[in-house]
Each structure stands twice: as C-alpha cells, then as structure tokens.
C-alpha cells in the first residue's frame, strides 16, 4: 500500500504540470433546486445532477485531486460532501424523495459510495486517515446508515433492503473490516472496532432483529447471522485473536457473549 501512495503522488506531480484548474459540471432540471460548489486547490472535479424539485446539494473540495459524482433524482433530497486532503473520491446516488446523504473525507485516497433508493433514508460517511473504503446501500424507506472510519486501510460495507433499519459502523485503527446486511424491517446492527485487523460480519434476514458487536484489541472476529424475528445477539471482545460465531434461526432468541483475553473461541447456535 505504501507503493500505491508513492505512485499516486508521482502521478499527481506529472498531471499537475499540465493542468491545475478545478472543474465543475452541475445540472439542474426542475424547480427550486439549490447547489453550492466550493473548490479550492488543484484539479478537483465535481459532477452534480439534480432532477426534480427542491433538492439541495453542498460540495466543498479543498486541496488536491478530489472527485465527487452525485445525483438526486426526485424531490426534497439533500447531499453534503466535504473533501480535504488528496485524491478522495465520493459517489452519491439518490432515487426517491426526502433522502439525506453526507460525506466527510479528510486524508489521502479515501473512497465512499452511497446509494439510496426509496424515501426518507439517511446515510452518513466519515473518513479521517488514508486509503479507507465505505460502501452503503439503502433500498426502502426510513433507513439509517452511518460509517465512521478513523485510521488507515479500513473497510465498511452496509446494505439495507427494507424499511426503518439502522446500521452503524465505527472503526478506530487500521485494517479493520465490517459488513452489515439487513433484509427486512426494523433491524438494528451496530459495531465498534478499536485496534487493528478486526473482522465483523452481521447478516439479518427478518424483522426487528438486533446485532451488536464491540471489539477492542487486534485480530478479533465476530460472525452474527440472524434469520427470523426479534432475535438479539451482543458480543464483546477485549484482547486479541478471539472468535465468536453466532447463528440464530427462528424467533425471540437472545445471546450475550463476552471474551476477555486472547485466542478464545465461542460458537453458539439457537433455533426454534
């Protein structure tokens, strides 16, 4: 990855010798749309499409080589993008009404992708560090997704299909991974990782399920798979190289797991 950063700076140096201008292509088709674009620095690129009525977009790009591609297709949608550093990229697509998407990037070569299909969804992505990646997709109504990454080389994937789901991913460290998949309505998934090299994967298929995870240390792993309704899984790991594998099939199961130390393994299967 260090070679990637060196190559990026070399490519930037060559390209900046040819052009130092910022570029903006913004299109509005409808009524009452508002777009505010601020570009300060060199070779920043913004592409914005607002198609519909009363959509709002604010884009701030500071320093070098940022890229933003955003579109709102519908009414009363909001996009807010703030990019600081070098070569951060953001893609935001909204299809529907009343959706809100916000991206804050501060660092080098960070990447955010956010997709909203439906109404009244809310998504937020924050990256502070280098070479982080966050991908959040929402299909349905009233969903909320938040990703916060502080460190380097972290990955977050959050997918919501249904209504009124909530997914929260927080990473403070390096080389961490979170994936949260929600298929249904009223599900909650919330993971916090502090340290390096932690891995968390939660799948929820059904309604009103809750998946929670806390990892403080290095090299910890949590799997939480829920199929059914009203299930709860809550796992805490403090230490290194711990593993928890939780499977819940059916309704109204409850699991609470705690691992303190290193090299512990926990496997739980619940069904009815």
Secondary structure, DSSP 8 states (H G I E B T S, - for coil): -HHHHHHHHHHHHHHHTT----EEEEEEEEES-EEEEEEEEES-EEEEEEEEES-EEEEEEEEE--EEEEEEEEES-EEEEEEEEES-EEEEEEEEES-EEEEEEEEES-EEEEEEEEES-EEEEEEEEES-EEEEEEEEES-EEEEEEEEES-EEEEEEESSS-EEEEEEEEES-EEEEEEESSS-EEEEEEEEES-EEEEEEEEES-EEEEEEEEES-EEEEEEEEES-EEEEEEEEES-EEEEEEEEES-EEEEEEEEES-EEEEEEE-
